[in-house]
Amino acid sequence: MPMGDRLLLCSDGLTEMVTNEAIAATLEEEPTPEGAAKKLLSQANAGGARDNVTLLIARFDPSRPEAANPGDPG
């Protein structure tokens, strides 16, 4: 199942505790935004999380083009 593109918005609470490589690997391995977010938060906390950790992952699913414009009558 292709995952589509994803966008990660996060604070330095994540990027200072988890390497870019580990973030990329987690996003590649975890099929859902929720799963990836939980794993990244866990990794930041395991690293000591010296700051607030804020993150949002949005998935753009190419198999659901109708989701792009839910109000569009089509």
N, CA and C atoms as a LAMMPS dump frame, in Angstrom:
ITEM: TIMESTEP
0
ITEM: NUMBER OF ATOMS
222
ITEM: BOX BOUNDS ff ff ff
-5.0000000000000000e+02 5.0000000000000000e+02
-5.0000000000000000e+02 5.0000000000000000e+02
-5.0000000000000000e+02 5.0000000000000000e+02
ITEM: ATOMS id mol type element x y z
1 1 1 N 0.848 -1.181 0
2 1 2 C 0 0 0
3 1 3 C 0.886 1.234 0
4 2 1 N 0.828 2.057 -1.047
5 2 2 C 1.644 3.276 -1.045
6 2 3 C 1.148 4.244 0.023
7 3 1 N 2.093 4.896 0.681
8 3 2 C 1.73 5.801 1.767
9 3 3 C 1.446 7.21 1.285
10 4 1 N 1.888 7.581 0.111
11 4 2 C 1.727 8.954 -0.323
12 4 3 C 2.75 9.844 0.355
13 5 1 N 2.721 11.105 -0.014
14 5 2 C 3.64 12.063 0.597
15 5 3 C 3.169 12.408 1.994
16 6 1 N 4.145 12.755 2.853
17 6 2 C 3.807 13.209 4.201
18 6 3 C 4.596 14.47 4.509
19 7 1 N 3.995 15.287 5.317
20 7 2 C 4.608 16.533 5.75
21 7 3 C 4.721 16.496 7.265
22 8 1 N 5.919 16.723 7.779
23 8 2 C 6.156 16.767 9.216
24 8 3 C 6.433 18.202 9.612
25 9 1 N 5.629 18.722 10.529
26 9 2 C 5.873 20.017 11.153
27 9 3 C 6.211 19.713 12.601
28 10 1 N 7.33 20.242 13.072
29 10 2 C 7.705 19.911 14.445
30 10 3 C 8.526 21.028 15.068
31 11 1 N 8.592 20.957 16.384
32 11 2 C 9.398 21.914 17.13
33 11 3 C 10.805 21.373 17.316
34 12 1 N 11.668 22.238 17.826
35 12 2 C 13.037 21.806 18.085
36 12 3 C 13.114 20.8 19.226
37 13 1 N 12.024 20.634 19.959
38 13 2 C 11.983 19.602 20.984
39 13 3 C 12.14 18.215 20.387
40 14 1 N 11.723 18.046 19.141
41 14 2 C 11.929 16.789 18.437
42 14 3 C 13.281 16.775 17.746
43 15 1 N 13.579 17.812 16.97
44 15 2 C 14.788 17.784 16.141
45 15 3 C 16.083 17.843 16.935
46 16 1 N 16.024 18.341 18.168
47 16 2 C 17.243 18.347 18.99
48 16 3 C 17.454 17.017 19.713
49 17 1 N 16.422 16.181 19.752
50 17 2 C 16.515 14.919 20.481
51 17 3 C 16.597 13.703 19.553
52 18 1 N 16.117 13.831 18.326
53 18 2 C 16.08 12.711 17.384
54 18 3 C 16.78 13.162 16.108
55 19 1 N 17.682 12.342 15.608
56 19 2 C 18.435 12.718 14.408
57 19 3 C 17.529 12.754 13.181
58 20 1 N 17.952 13.497 12.18
59 20 2 C 17.209 13.55 10.918
60 20 3 C 17.074 12.161 10.313
61 21 1 N 18.116 11.347 10.431
62 21 2 C 18.098 10.002 9.877
63 21 3 C 17.055 9.14 10.583
64 22 1 N 16.977 9.265 11.918
65 22 2 C 15.996 8.491 12.685
66 22 3 C 14.577 8.964 12.382
67 23 1 N 14.396 10.263 12.201
68 23 2 C 13.079 10.797 11.842
69 23 3 C 12.659 10.246 10.484
70 24 1 N 13.564 10.309 9.515
71 24 2 C 13.26 9.805 8.169
72 24 3 C 12.944 8.313 8.195
73 25 1 N 13.709 7.545 8.955
74 25 2 C 13.478 6.099 9.049
75 25 3 C 12.113 5.801 9.666
76 26 1 N 11.752 6.541 10.692
77 26 2 C 10.458 6.341 11.343
78 26 3 C 9.323 6.665 10.389
79 27 1 N 9.439 7.766 9.66
80 27 2 C 8.399 8.126 8.699
81 27 3 C 8.291 7.087 7.59
82 28 1 N 9.4 6.487 7.224
83 28 2 C 9.41 5.452 6.188
84 28 3 C 8.795 4.148 6.703
85 29 1 N 9.064 3.805 7.955
86 29 2 C 8.637 2.527 8.525
87 29 3 C 7.185 2.513 8.984
88 30 1 N 6.715 3.622 9.512
89 30 2 C 5.377 3.672 10.102
90 30 3 C 4.349 4.065 9.044
91 31 1 N 3.354 3.21 8.793
92 31 2 C 2.404 3.497 7.722
93 31 3 C 1.378 4.587 8.031
94 32 1 N 1.097 4.853 9.299
95 32 2 C 0.083 5.854 9.62
96 32 3 C 0.722 7.076 10.281
97 33 1 N 0.144 8.251 10.074
98 33 2 C 0.655 9.436 10.758
99 33 3 C 0.618 9.28 12.278
100 34 1 N -0.448 8.66 12.787
101 34 2 C -0.566 8.472 14.238
102 34 3 C 0.556 7.592 14.777
103 35 1 N 0.838 6.498 14.087
104 35 2 C 1.903 5.59 14.515
105 35 3 C 3.261 6.263 14.475
106 36 1 N 3.512 7.009 13.406
107 36 2 C 4.788 7.711 13.284
108 36 3 C 4.928 8.771 14.372
109 37 1 N 3.849 9.506 14.638
110 37 2 C 3.893 10.549 15.663
111 37 3 C 4.175 9.953 17.034
112 38 1 N 3.512 8.855 17.364
113 38 2 C 3.726 8.21 18.661
114 38 3 C 5.164 7.71 18.793
115 39 1 N 5.688 7.124 17.726
116 39 2 C 7.056 6.603 17.775
117 39 3 C 8.065 7.753 17.901
118 40 1 N 7.869 8.833 17.147
119 40 2 C 8.784 9.969 17.237
120 40 3 C 8.738 10.613 18.616
121 41 1 N 7.555 10.751 19.175
122 41 2 C 7.423 11.307 20.526
123 41 3 C 8.136 10.416 21.539
124 42 1 N 7.983 9.115 21.391
125 42 2 C 8.655 8.169 22.281
126 42 3 C 10.171 8.292 22.162
127 43 1 N 10.659 8.432 20.934
128 43 2 C 12.105 8.582 20.72
129 43 3 C 12.622 9.864 21.366
130 44 1 N 11.88 10.957 21.225
131 44 2 C 12.301 12.226 21.837
132 44 3 C 12.323 12.105 23.354
133 45 1 N 11.298 11.489 23.918
134 45 2 C 11.255 11.316 25.37
135 45 3 C 12.375 10.409 25.856
136 46 1 N 12.673 9.359 25.107
137 46 2 C 13.763 8.452 25.479
138 46 3 C 15.114 9.164 25.441
139 47 1 N 15.219 10.184 24.582
140 47 2 C 16.451 10.949 24.478
141 47 3 C 16.588 12.044 25.529
142 48 1 N 15.584 12.196 26.365
143 48 2 C 15.663 13.185 27.435
144 48 3 C 14.717 14.359 27.287
145 49 1 N 14.19 14.59 26.108
146 49 2 C 13.205 15.649 25.823
147 49 3 C 13.367 16.862 26.743
148 50 1 N 14.435 17.611 26.524
149 50 2 C 14.729 18.772 27.374
150 50 3 C 13.786 19.944 27.118
151 51 1 N 12.988 19.874 26.075
152 51 2 C 12.103 20.967 25.679
153 51 3 C 10.744 20.372 25.323
154 52 1 N 9.743 21.227 25.117
155 52 2 C 8.449 20.74 24.648
156 52 3 C 8.624 20.061 23.296
157 53 1 N 7.905 18.98 23.093
158 53 2 C 7.946 18.269 21.818
159 53 3 C 6.578 18.429 21.162
160 54 1 N 6.563 19.119 20.041
161 54 2 C 5.336 19.337 19.3
162 54 3 C 5.542 18.829 17.89
163 55 1 N 4.584 18.044 17.397
164 55 2 C 4.708 17.574 16.025
165 55 3 C 3.345 17.309 15.417
166 56 1 N 3.287 17.463 14.106
167 56 2 C 2.095 17.216 13.326
168 56 3 C 2.543 16.532 12.054
169 57 1 N 1.886 15.447 11.702
170 57 2 C 2.201 14.748 10.462
171 57 3 C 0.937 14.715 9.618
172 58 1 N 1.02 15.257 8.419
173 58 2 C -0.094 15.227 7.471
174 58 3 C 0.256 14.272 6.347
175 59 1 N -0.696 13.43 5.972
176 59 2 C -0.48 12.481 4.876
177 59 3 C -1.321 12.904 3.681
178 60 1 N -0.715 12.893 2.52
179 60 2 C -1.395 13.192 1.268
180 60 3 C -1.551 11.876 0.53
181 61 1 N -2.767 11.357 0.494
182 61 2 C -3.03 10.022 -0.01
183 61 3 C -3.432 10.072 -1.481
184 62 1 N -2.57 9.584 -2.388
185 62 2 C -2.885 9.65 -3.81
186 62 3 C -4.032 8.734 -4.226
187 63 1 N -4.375 7.763 -3.392
188 63 2 C -5.458 6.847 -3.744
189 63 3 C -6.823 7.416 -3.402
190 64 1 N -6.869 8.587 -2.757
191 64 2 C -8.142 9.209 -2.376
192 64 3 C -8.217 10.646 -2.877
193 65 1 N -8.264 10.849 -4.189
194 65 2 C -8.301 12.229 -4.69
195 65 3 C -9.532 12.995 -4.238
196 66 1 N -10.615 12.306 -3.933
197 66 2 C -11.825 13.007 -3.489
198 66 3 C -11.626 13.67 -2.137
199 67 1 N -10.666 13.202 -1.351
200 67 2 C -10.424 13.787 -0.041
201 67 3 C -9.794 15.172 -0.144
202 68 1 N -9.227 15.516 -1.29
203 68 2 C -8.556 16.801 -1.457
204 68 3 C -9.549 17.959 -1.391
205 69 1 N -10.758 17.761 -1.896
206 69 2 C -11.771 18.804 -1.927
207 69 3 C -13.104 18.228 -1.478
208 70 1 N -13.272 17.978 -0.178
209 70 2 C -14.502 17.303 0.272
210 70 3 C -15.781 18.066 -0.03
211 71 1 N -15.721 19.384 -0.209
212 71 2 C -16.915 20.157 -0.492
213 71 3 C -17.206 20.302 -1.975
214 72 1 N -16.32 19.815 -2.822
215 72 2 C -16.469 19.939 -4.273
216 72 3 C -17.515 18.933 -4.764
217 73 1 N -18.589 19.412 -5.424
218 73 2 C -19.641 18.487 -5.876
219 73 3 C -19.181 17.577 -6.998
220 74 1 N -18.017 17.845 -7.567
221 74 2 C -17.408 16.904 -8.451
222 74 3 C -17.546 17.028 -9.874
